[in-house]
Amino acid sequence: MPVKTSSAIKTPLSVGILGGGQLARFLVEKGQNLGIETWVLSDNKNDPAAQVTNHWVKGNPTNPKDLAEFLKNISVLTFESEFADATLIQEVAPPALQIFPNLSQIKTFQDRFLQKTLLENHLVETSPFLKVSDTKELERAGDFFKFKYVLKKRIGGYDGYGTFIVKNKKDHQKLVETITDFKVGYIAEAFISFDYECAATFFRNEKGQTTHTPLVFSKQSQSKCDYVFGPIQHSSFNKMKTKINSLMKKIDYVGALTFEFFVNGNELLVNETAPRVHNSAHYTMDALSQDQFTLHLKSVLNWDLSIPVTTRSKQFCMVNLVGTNEHPVIVPKNLSGTLYWYGKTQNRNGRKMGHINYTSNVMTSKNLLKLAQSERKRFKL
């Protein structure tokens, strides 16, 4: 007699992700674990996220026709990157489509000046800043910051791209002579001589429930995340958490929101924010009871966030694997940590190819990081 079968999940939820990189890849995989139907719109079937879903749609997120067709398949839209074309999405999105974070917030966080203004308006500590729209304003910034400042593109800059560090009057004069096109717009921020950098990711659903990851030490190399370890403590973090949760409530933010901080003695200053899952929280895939990708999806689907997020080990760390040439990567055997390979088809200098997570209940954070760094050296990147 034939065995009757039925779908395990009768009406799976459909979540669309704009972008096909490694962040989208992990959102897809964690969504599958939650019984969610995850759709991806990207250009290439070999993109990291396209490799792991049956619902990949070939198309360009900036093409109105491609985007409109993609949005018909989903009930919730979220983002791998904050650099989505919010205006275009607004024009072609079906009325019933839920979008998190909302498009107004995407526009705010993709613009460094609007982002910093939002923080200032909600009394979240950040470095002093000025808008720079022309040569005159750039010259004013030099005087205002006594020729010690960081100039950043308002939109499109990340991992150090579109960022210029000015340490003296000579640097400033050179920058004034170099930059002639102000169409994209810039923001000048005070140069902060910080002790170290750290990060945490916060989550909120439509019910107003919130949770967050632990504070972690974050080390940058050539303006890219090199490694993180934790958990760490800081005397101002509880005060900062209260302010961040208040900000998220007041703007009705839904989803993951990552904060990168400068530590200056007893002071925590927000350096940058990102309205999405983040490289600095990749360790959560092994170190926490719930990882950042699961928490983001639960947030945008308005699922319960009241279950406490706990650490699975006393110490943890994550090291990034970043390409240094265009040769195929040789992956060593017998790693102590857990390797996450992004499935990118081409290696190149500066490209994030994967990461490794380490956890321990017996090793100090210093020794765990030392182990991670020594194993990373075995890769031919």
N, C-alpha and C positions, 0 to 999 in steps of 0.2 A: 504494500500500500504506500502511495507517495506520501512523503512527509510535508505537512503544510508549513510554510515559512512566511515570515512577514518582516518588514523593515524593523530594525532595532529601535530606530527613532522615527516615529511617524512623520512629524513635521519639523525637520531640523531648522534651526535659526540660520539665517544667511547673513554673514558679515563680510563686507567688502573692504579690501585694503588697497589704497593707492600706493604703488611702489612695489618693486620686486626684489629688494635687497635682503640682507641678512636679518634685519629687524622684522620685516614682513614674513620671512621664512619661519622664524620662531613663533610669531603670532599664529601662523597657519597651523603649525604642529601642536601648539598648546590649545588652539581652538578645536582641533580634532579630538583631543583628549577630553574636551568639555561637551562633545557631541554637537559642535557648531559646524555648519557648512561655510567654509572660508573661501572667498573669491579673491583673485588677484588680477589687477590690470597692470600689464607691463609690456615692454617692447619685444622681449626675447624669451623664447621658451626655455633657454638655459639660465635665466635669471635665478638666483638662489631660491626665491619663494615659488617660482613657477615649477621648480623641480619636485615640490612636495605637495601639490594640490591637484585634484582632478578638475578644478574650476578656475584654471588659468585662462584669461582672456587676452589675446594679443591686441595691443593698442597703445596709443600714446595718451597719457592722462591730460595732456594739454590740447588734444584734438577734440573739439566739441562732439563730433559724431561718435568717436570711440568712447568717450566718457559717458555720453547719454545712453548708449547701448549697454554699457557695463552697469550703470546704476539701476537699470530695469531689473536686474537679477537679485538685488540685495534689499534687505530691510534696514540694515545699519551700516553706515560708512565710517571708517576710521582711517588713520594715516600712519605711514611709516616715517614721513618727513613733514616738517612744518612748512616746507616750501611749495605746497600745493597752490594751484590757481583758484583761490577762494571765490573770486568773482565769476569765473567760468562755471564752477560747480553750482553756484547759486542760480545761474541762468538755466542750466540743463537738468538739475535734480528734480525728480518727481516730488510732488507736495508731501507725500506720506513718508518720504525717506528721513530717517533719523541720522543726524550727523554729529559725531563727538570726537574731539572737542568741536564746538560750534564754529561756524565760519568767521564770525566776528572775532572770536578768540584766536583762531588761526592767523588772521590778519594782524592782530596785535602782537602775537609772539614771534611772528616771522620778521617783524620790524624791530630792530634793536632799540630805537628811540622810543617807540610806543611801549615796548616791553619794560624798559627802565622807568618810563613815566608811570606805568601801572604800578610797579613796585613802590615808587616814591609816594604815589597817591594813597597807597594802602599801608604806609609806614613800615614797609619791609626794607631793612637796611641794605643799601647798595652803594657803590662808589659814586662820587659826584660825576656829572656828565653834562655835555653840551651838544646841541644839534649843530652839524656842520653842513651847510648847503652851498657855500661858495668860498672863494679864496679869502675874503675878508673875515668870514666866520672861522676859518682855519687859523688865520693869523691871531685872531682873538683867543682861540683855544690855547695856542702856544703861550700867550701872556698869562691867561687865566690859570693854567696848570704849571706855570713856571718851567715850561719846556720839558715836563715829565708827564707824558700821557700816552694813551693807546688810541689809535684811530681805527675804527672798524666800519665796514660797509653796513648800512642799515639793513639791507636785505641780501640774502644769498651767501653770506660768509659763514664758514664752518671749518673746524679742524685747522684754524689758522689762516685759511684763505680769506683774502680781503682784509687782513689785519696788519697794521703798521705800528711798531713800537718806537716811541720817541723818548730818548733819555737826556737830550741836551739841546742847546740852541742850534747847533750844527745840524743835528738830525731833523729838527723842525724846519729849518730853512730849505734843506734838501727836499723834504716832503712838500712844502709849499710850491717849490719849483716843479716837482714831479707830477702832482695831481692837478689836472686841468679840467677833467670831466667830472662834474658833480651831479650828473643826472640821476645816478643811483642813490645819492645821498649818503652821508656819513654821520657817525656819532663819535665824539671824543670823550674818553673816560680818564679820570685821574689814574696815574700809574700807582698801583698798590704794591708796596714792598711787603708781601705777605710771608707768614711763617711756613704755611703749606696749604694745599687745596684739599677739599673734601666734597662729598656729594651725598644726596639722598633723593629718593623718588616718592612722591605722594600720589594717592589715588582717592577719587571721590565718585560716588554714583548719584543718580537722580534723587534718591531718597535722602541724600545728605550724609550718608555714612562715609567715613574716611579711614584710611590706614596708610602706613608708610613703611619704607625699608629702613634699616639701621643707617646711621651715619658711617661713611667709609672714607678712609684716606685715599686720595686720588693723585696719581703722579702723571704729569704730562711730559711728553717728549716730542719736540718739534711740533708743538700745538696739537698733538693727538694724545688720547689716553694711552698710557703705557701699561700701567697696572693699578689695581686697587686692592686694599686689604682692610679688614675690620673684624668685628665692629669696633668703633672708636667712640670716645666720649668727648663732649665739649660743654662747658658750663652754660653757653648761650643757646644750645640746641633746643631745649624745651621752650624757651621764649620764642625762638624762631618758628618752631612747629605751630605754636598758637597763632602767630601772625600769618603763616602760610595757609593754615586751615581757614582762618577768617577771610583771607583774600579769595580762596576758592569758593567759599560759601557766598560771598557778596557778588561775585561775577557768575555764580551758578556753573562752575567748571565741572565737567564730567570727563573722566579718563585719567591717564597718567600725566603727571607734571613733574619734571625733573629739575632739581636745583643744584647748581655747582657753586660752592662757596670758597671765598678766601678766608683763611684764618689769620687774624692779626691780634695776637695775644688773647684777651678774653672776648674779642669781638669777632662775630661772624658777619661777613658781607656777601650778598649774592653777587656772583660774577655774571653768570648767565642762567637762563632757564630754557627748557625745551618741552613743548606740549606733546610728549610722546614717551615711549619706552626708550631706554638709553644704554649706551655702552658701559657706563659706570655701574650699572646694576645687573650685568650679565652673571655675576657671581650668584645671584638669587636662584639660578637654575639648579644649584646643588646645595647651597648653604641655608636656604630658608624653607619653611613649610609650604609657602606659596611663592612662585616666581613672579617677576614683574609682568610677564606677558599674560599669564593667567589673571592676575589682578587687574590689568588694563581691560581685558575682555569682559571680566565680571563687572567692571565699572560701567563700560559703555552699554552693557546689556541690563544694567540696573539689578544685578544679582547681589546677594547678601555679602557685605564686607565685614560683618561683625565677628567672624571667626578670627582670632588673633593670629598675626603673622609672627612666627617664632623662629629662632635660629636652630639649625640642626647640629651645629658644631660650635665649639668655643672660638675657633679661629677660622678664617677663610681668606682666600685671595684669588684674584683673576689676573692673568697676564694676556695681553693682546699679541697676536701673531700678525705682524705687518711686513709686507713684501719689501725687498731691497733691490730686486732686479726683475727681469722678465723671464727667467728660467723656471721650468717646472719645479714645484716645491717637493722636497724629500721629507716625508713625515717619519720620525723615528718610532721604533717599536717600544713597548714596555714603559709607557709613561705612567707616572704615579698619579697624575691628575686626570680629569675628564676633559677630553678634547671635543671641541665643537668646531667643525669645519664647515665653511659657508658655501662650498660648492661653486665658487667662482671659477670660470673657465680660463681666466688669464691672470697671472701674477704680474705685478708691477710695483715699482718703488712707491712706498707710501700707502699702498692699498691694504685695507684690513682683510685678511684671509681667513681668520679664525681666532679662537681664544681657548685658553685652558683654565679650568676651575680646580681649586685645591681646597680641601677642608681638613681640619685636624682638631682633636680634643686634647692632644698631648704636646704638640709643638707650639713654640711661641710664634707670634705673627712674623717676627724677624726671620726666624729659621724657615718658616713655611714659604715666605717670599723668596728666600735664598734658594730653596729647592725649586720653586717655580721658575726662577730666572735661569738656574743652571740647566733645567730640562729644556727651556726655550732655546738655549744655545745649540741644542742638538738638531734643531730644524735648519734646513737649508732654504732660507727665505730669500 
